[in-house]
Amino acid sequence: MGVKYLPTAAYGLRWMRRYYRENPQLDLKAAAAALKHAERTLVEFPFSGERYEDFEEVRERQISGTSFSLLYTVSSETIWIIDVRDVRGNRSAEALREFIKTVRRENNL
């Protein structure tokens, strides 16, 4: 099983990078390592994340030591990252709407 990022995750991933670059008191390398660790954990335990709100097929996995999480769904061979969510805000609602409307259909999820 592999991890792939959907187009809806691009903004969240950019925001996470920018947030750590603009706040030098935070450890960018540690955050990147925590992201990789979360990805490896999902590969090993795909259903380890909590169900996200009332979305049946969407789960959320916290990125340890950060204010970010991964919103994802699981198919037979791939873990699809829908969004890199800043847990302090609600921007992920738009990514989920796009996932449901378009990305899910295009990727047979």
Secondary structure, DSSP 8 states (H G I E B T S, - for coil): -EEEE-GGGHHHHHHHHHHHHH-TTS-HHHHHHHHHHHHHHHHH-TT-SEE-TT-TT-EEEE-TTSSEEEEEEE-SSEEEEEEEEETTS-THHHHHHHIIIIIHHHTT-
